[in-house]
Amino acid sequence: MIILIRGQAVMLDAHLAELYGVSTGRLNEQVKRNLKRFPEDFMFRLSKEEAANLLSQFATSSWGGYRNLPNAFTEQGVAMLSSVLRSDRAIKVNIEIMRAFIKMRDVLAGHKELARKVDEHEHRLNDQDEVIISIVEEMRKQRTALPPAKPKRKIGFGKN
């Protein structure tokens, strides 16, 4: 349920509410009561375009859309939710969510390392291509620099 929006790994309020076993309204109510704990880098409201892009991916309300634009919580925002939602289930869920964020970060770091290695090999191949091209050009020069071969005498019986 961790998705990338605006280049950040986030979880939507509806998904978090489902995990915590509360309604989305109840979760957002607690967030509103403690809004100072959720600055823009912890939680942000999706734009209409972002919400529309998500409609095809996730379940929607009965009338076919979001009643309110969803809130997206970053890793820090999810951690802050543990201070707002204090049930035993909320604590356990928060621990698992933090582990999921860490795993996702590790996977993304692995992808960056792989991309770096691909770039490195591509650079090496480009260097090798240049060397091969220069060798082929040199061979062409050498071939044109050779004197023309003498015509060979035909072997066999000739006609008289």
C-alpha positions as CSV (number, residue, x, y, z in Angstrom):
1,M,0.0,0.0,0.0
2,I,3.0,2.3,-0.1
3,I,2.9,4.3,-3.3
4,L,5.0,7.0,-4.9
5,I,3.4,10.4,-5.3
6,R,5.3,13.6,-5.9
7,G,8.5,11.6,-5.7
8,Q,7.8,10.5,-2.2
9,A,6.8,7.1,-0.7
10,V,3.4,7.7,1.0
11,M,0.4,5.9,2.3
12,L,-3.1,7.2,1.8
13,D,-5.4,7.9,4.7
14,A,-8.0,5.3,3.6
15,H,-5.3,2.5,3.5
16,L,-3.9,3.5,6.9
17,A,-7.4,3.7,8.4
18,E,-8.1,0.1,7.1
19,L,-4.9,-1.1,8.7
20,Y,-5.6,0.6,12.0
21,G,-9.1,-0.7,12.0
22,V,-10.8,2.7,12.1
23,S,-12.8,4.7,9.6
24,T,-11.0,7.1,7.3
25,G,-13.2,9.9,8.8
26,R,-12.0,8.9,12.3
27,L,-8.4,8.9,11.3
28,N,-8.6,12.3,9.6
29,E,-10.5,13.7,12.6
30,Q,-7.6,12.8,14.9
31,V,-5.2,14.3,12.4
32,K,-7.2,17.6,12.3
33,R,-7.2,17.7,16.1
34,N,-3.5,17.4,16.0
35,L,-2.7,19.3,12.8
36,K,0.5,20.9,14.3
37,R,2.0,17.4,14.4
38,F,1.6,17.0,10.6
39,P,3.6,19.6,8.6
40,E,3.6,19.4,4.8
41,D,6.6,17.1,4.7
42,F,4.7,14.6,7.0
43,M,1.3,14.8,5.3
44,F,-0.2,16.5,2.3
45,R,-3.6,16.5,0.6
46,L,-3.7,15.1,-3.0
47,S,-4.7,17.4,-5.8
48,K,-7.8,16.6,-7.9
49,E,-5.6,15.3,-10.7
50,E,-3.6,13.1,-8.4
51,A,-6.8,11.7,-6.9
52,A,-8.2,11.1,-10.4
53,N,-5.1,9.1,-11.3
54,L,-5.6,6.9,-8.3
55,L,-9.3,6.1,-9.0
56,S,-8.5,3.4,-11.4
57,Q,-6.0,1.8,-9.1
58,F,-7.8,1.7,-5.8
59,A,-11.3,1.2,-4.5
60,T,-13.5,4.3,-4.4
61,S,-16.5,5.4,-2.5
62,S,-20.0,4.2,-3.5
63,W,-20.7,7.2,-5.7
64,G,-17.5,6.5,-7.8
65,G,-15.0,9.0,-6.4
66,Y,-13.4,10.3,-3.2
67,R,-15.8,12.4,-1.1
68,N,-12.8,14.4,0.1
69,L,-9.4,14.6,-1.4
70,P,-7.2,11.9,0.2
71,N,-4.4,12.8,2.6
72,A,-1.0,11.2,1.8
73,F,1.3,10.4,4.8
74,T,5.0,10.2,4.4
75,E,7.1,7.8,6.5
76,Q,7.4,10.6,9.1
77,G,3.7,11.2,9.0
78,V,2.9,7.6,9.6
79,A,5.3,7.6,12.6
80,M,3.5,10.7,13.9
81,L,0.2,8.9,13.7
82,S,1.3,6.6,16.4
83,S,1.2,9.5,18.8
84,V,-2.3,10.4,17.7
85,L,-3.8,6.9,17.5
86,R,-2.9,5.1,20.7
87,S,-4.5,1.7,20.6
88,D,-2.4,-1.5,20.8
89,R,-3.4,-2.3,17.3
90,A,-2.1,1.1,16.1
91,I,1.2,0.5,17.8
92,K,1.7,-2.9,16.1
93,V,0.5,-1.7,12.7
94,N,2.9,1.3,13.0
95,I,5.9,-1.0,13.7
96,E,5.0,-3.1,10.6
97,I,4.6,0.0,8.4
98,M,7.9,1.4,9.5
99,R,9.5,-2.0,8.5
100,A,7.8,-1.8,5.1
101,F,9.1,1.7,4.5
102,I,12.7,0.5,5.4
103,K,12.4,-2.5,3.1
104,M,11.2,-0.2,0.3
105,R,14.1,2.2,0.9
106,D,16.5,-0.7,0.7
107,V,14.9,-1.9,-2.6
108,L,15.1,1.5,-4.1
109,A,18.8,1.8,-3.0
110,G,19.5,-1.5,-4.7
111,H,17.9,-0.2,-7.9
112,K,20.1,2.9,-7.8
113,E,23.2,0.7,-7.4
114,L,22.1,-1.4,-10.3
115,A,21.4,1.7,-12.5
116,R,24.9,3.0,-11.6
117,K,26.5,-0.3,-12.6
118,V,24.6,-0.3,-15.9
119,D,25.8,3.2,-16.6
120,E,29.3,2.2,-15.8
121,H,29.2,-0.7,-18.2
122,E,27.6,1.4,-20.9
123,H,30.4,3.9,-20.6
124,R,33.0,1.0,-20.9
125,L,31.2,-0.3,-24.0
126,N,31.2,3.2,-25.6
127,D,34.9,3.4,-25.0
128,Q,35.4,0.0,-26.5
129,D,33.2,0.9,-29.5
130,E,35.5,3.9,-30.2
131,V,38.6,1.7,-30.0
132,I,37.0,-0.9,-32.4
133,I,36.0,1.9,-34.9
134,S,39.6,3.3,-34.9
135,I,41.0,-0.2,-35.5
136,V,38.6,-0.8,-38.4
137,E,39.5,2.6,-39.9
138,E,43.2,1.8,-39.6
139,M,42.7,-1.5,-41.3
140,R,40.9,0.2,-44.2
141,K,43.8,2.7,-44.5
142,Q,46.2,-0.2,-44.6
143,R,44.2,-2.1,-47.2
144,T,44.1,0.9,-49.6
145,A,47.8,1.6,-49.1
146,L,48.8,-1.8,-50.4
147,P,49.8,-2.0,-54.1
148,P,47.2,-3.7,-56.3
149,A,47.6,-7.4,-56.6
150,K,49.0,-8.7,-60.0
151,P,46.5,-10.5,-62.1
152,K,46.9,-14.2,-61.8
153,R,47.7,-16.4,-64.8
154,K,45.0,-18.8,-65.8
155,I,45.7,-22.4,-65.2
156,G,44.8,-25.1,-67.7
157,F,44.6,-25.7,-71.4
158,G,44.0,-22.8,-73.6
159,K,42.1,-22.6,-76.9
160,N,44.2,-22.3,-80.1
